[in-house]
Amino acid sequence: MRVPSGVLAIKKTSQFLGWLLEWATILLMVALTVVVVVAVGFRLAGDSLSWYDEVAAILLSWVTYYGSALAALRRRHIGFDSVLLSLPLNLRLAAVVLAEIVVLGFFGVMAYTGMLVLDVLEGEYLVSLTWVPVQLTQSVIPVGAVLFIIAELLSLPDYARLVARGISLDHPEIVVEQEN
């Protein structure tokens, strides 16, 4: 059986985005760990780094945004599979569509609002590192929201197929019997 080129393109794009988000998240976590360890070392030596708190908070938020996009791509956010799978097939699929519209709408608003925030922050710089623009640090809001939307859209076809077949992502051993 030949796989349609559109499905293959979605799979390849999804794999690439997954790889990119994994490495971005890993590198951010390593950077955060290094910053924290260095800051603790300096504090133990009797000297504090003035920029530690600000940079650590920014790195933590970046880990959160990029990690959540990766979780969306893998469909690993909190869900209610047992409730969803207890519905008849037509209602189950309608619930998936409704949930996707809500999630995509929320992140669309978040991306738009994030862009507005970036406009407001123009010309602002970090307090401790006066050469770093706040726009750069806060760009994670619209970028993360767009990545989340892309991840949701890329993972939707497989997720919809699993839901239609009555298979739980949270508990793959649970399979709901299909209606005839």
Secondary structure, 3 states (H helix, E strand, C coil): CCCCHHHHHHHHHHHHHHHHHHHHHHHHHHHHHHHHHHHHHHHHCCCCCCCHHHHHHHHHHHHHHHHHHHHHHCCCCCCCHHHHHCCCHHHHHHHHHHHHHHHHHHHHHHHHHHHHHHHHCCCCECCCCCCCEHHHHHCHHHHHHHHHHHHHHHHHHHHHHHHHHCECCCCCCCECCCCC
